[in-house]
Amino acid sequence: MEQACEHIQAITEVKLPDELVCEECIKINGSWVHLRTCQTCGVTLCCDDSPRRHMTAHYHATDHPVIASGQPGERWLWCYPDESFSEY
């Protein structure tokens, strides 16, 4: 198995969602498929399978590199710039 990228290696404590909602979809009465939590700022937003793809938009707006799955029972991290995946 490949070693995790430096962005993922820098994560010392995984941030998880306070609530199981997309913070942006809630504002517009939208829907989502899966949730992702930004490991830089802690915002929880929807995945790329969701209609609005809020987490990827967040990455492009902020350059926050690493997200964690916000889904119960899933334990993985994804780094956008390095396209690196790691389970924890």
N, C-alpha and C positions, 0 to 999 in steps of 0.2 A: 504494500500500500504506500502511496506517495505521502511524503511529509507535508503537513499543512503549510500554507503560505505564511509569511511574516505577519500579515494583518490578522489572520485567525490565531496564530501563536500569541499575539499580543492580548487576546481576550483572557482575562483572569477570572471573571465572574460573568456568566451568561445572564443577560437581562431577558426576562420573560414577561408576557403581557399581564397587566393588572386586570383587564377585562377581555373577553373573547369577542372583540368587535374591531372592525376597521375604523379608526378614528376619523377618516375622511368620508367613507361611505355613509357613516351615521349622519353626518352633516347634510348630505344630499338625499337621504332616504334611499341609498343605493344598496346593492347586495354584493357579497363576496363569496369566494370559494374556499380559500385557505388564508391563514394569517401569518405574517412575518414580523419580527421585532428587530428594529435597528439596534445594533450593539454599541453605537456611538451615543445616541440621544434617547433611546428607549421607546420611541414611537412605534405603535403597532398598526400595520397597514395591510392591505390585501395583496395577494400574489399575482403573478402574470396570467394565471388561468381565470382571474376575476375580470369583469368588464372594464374597470378603470385602471388596473395595474398601478395602484397607488405607491407600492413600495419601490418599484423600479423608477417611477417618477421622482420619488424622494431621493433616491441615490443620485439621479442625474442633477437634481437641484442642489444637493448638499455635498456630494462626494463622500458620504459616509459609507465605508467599504463593506462592512460585514453585517449580515442579518442572521437571525436564528429562526427556525420554524416556531411559530406561535401555536401550533396544533398540539393538543394534549397527547402525550405519548411519543411525540417525535423529538429526537434529540440530535439536531444537526445544525451546522453553520455553513453559510455560503458567502464567499468573497466575490463581489462584482468585478473589480479590476483584474484580479488574477484568475477568475473563473475556477475557483478552488472550493471544494466541498470537503467537509470533515464532520464525522459523527463525534459526539462527546458523551 
